[in-house]
Amino acid sequence: MVIPKEVREQLGIKPGQKLQVIVLGGVMHFVPVRSLDELRGIAKGADTSDIRDERDRY
């Protein structure tokens, strides 16, 4: 599949980059697959103190 250069540049997609295909309601969504290095720090500063407590664990 060819994605026009203008769209790739707007979305920051590089030629040859892998995309995940998600189908919802008959519409295909293409989501860039990010490496772990690119995701590092994505949740920095997030408050995780109330996400789960001891009673939720098995």
Residue pairs with C-beta under 8 A, 6 or more apart in sequence:
3 13
3 30
7 13
8 14
8 15
11 32
12 32
13 19
13 32
17 32
17 33
18 32
18 33
19 30
19 31
19 32
19 33
20 30
20 31
20 32
20 33
21 28
21 29
21 30
21 31
22 28
22 29
22 30
22 31
23 29
